[in-house]
């Protein structure tokens, strides 16, 4: 195992960490670390899986479910953007 990584350190091997690693320039040397085994990441353990907006008719329910899951402390603009961009993000993943 290489012991020196000059360019990038990514903490977290879930969907966000892996997405970050995949979008780095190809010549970037990166190390991805996680708190436990790969099957212990929050993304792997997510009971609900990954949600995606399937059509405009689903937006209100998706929005309400997300806000409720965050105890209505979520940033509404961020939730809207996440929902609106979800089809493109799932396609990319």
HELIX and SHEET records of a PDB file:
HELIX    1   1 UNK A   15  UNK A   22  1                                   8    
HELIX    2   2 UNK A   38  UNK A   40  5                                   3    
HELIX    3   3 UNK A   42  UNK A   45  1                                   4    
HELIX    4   4 UNK A   56  UNK A   58  5                                   3    
HELIX    5   5 UNK A   59  UNK A   69  1                                  11    
HELIX    6   6 UNK A   76  UNK A   92  1                                  17    
SHEET    1   A 2 UNK A   8  UNK A  11  0                                        
SHEET    2   A 2 UNK A  30  UNK A  33  1                                        
END                                                                             
